[in-house]
């Protein structure tokens, strides 16, 4: 059985992923395609996206792509 992700866990995940590639919130939104205010609310654990698992996957893919581009 899958454990539900809490808003605090999601906030930690977003912050960790953004910081792992050394991006500001403004730069990160350009990579993942959301509004700056959305990232702020996510990182402050004020809200979560409707489709949490699709968003987590999108963030993971964006971070992987950024890492690949920096390594090239």
N, C-alpha and C positions, 0 to 999 in steps of 0.2 A: 504494500500500500504506500502511495506517495504521500509525503508530508507536505502540508500546505505551507507556503512561504509567507512569513509574517511581513508586515510593512517595514518593521525594523530590519529584518534580514535583507529585504530588497534594497532598503536605503544603504546598508553596509555594502552590498554587492555593487550597486551603481557607483558609489564613492570609490571603492577599491579598484574597480575596473578603470574608472577615469584616471585615478592617480597612478595606476600601474603603467600607463603610457604617458604620464606627465603632461596631461592636458588640463587647461582651465575649463570651467563649465561652458564658457562661450565656445571654445574650440571643440569641446566634446559634442555639443549639440550639432555642430556642422558635420561631424562624423556620423552621428546616429540619426539625425534628421528630426529632432523635436525642438520645442521652444525652450529658451533659457529658463523661463519660469517653471516649466515642467521638470527639468533637471533639479532645480532648487527644491521644489516640493517633494520630489522623489528622495533626494539626499537628506531632507529634513524629516522624512517619514510622515509626511502630511498626506500623501496619496500614493496609490499604485495604479499602473495601467490596467485597463479592462482585461486584456489578454496578456497576463503576466509572463507566461512561458514563451510566447512569441517574442515579447520584448527582451527577455533575458537572452534568447537565441540571437536576436538582432544585435544586441550589445556585444555578445561574445564574438560574433562574426566581424563586427566593426573593429573591435580591439585586435583581433587576429590580423586583420587586413592592415591596420595601422602599424603593427609590429613588423609584418612582412615588408611593408614599404620603407620603414626606417632601416631595416637590415639590408635592403637592396643597394 
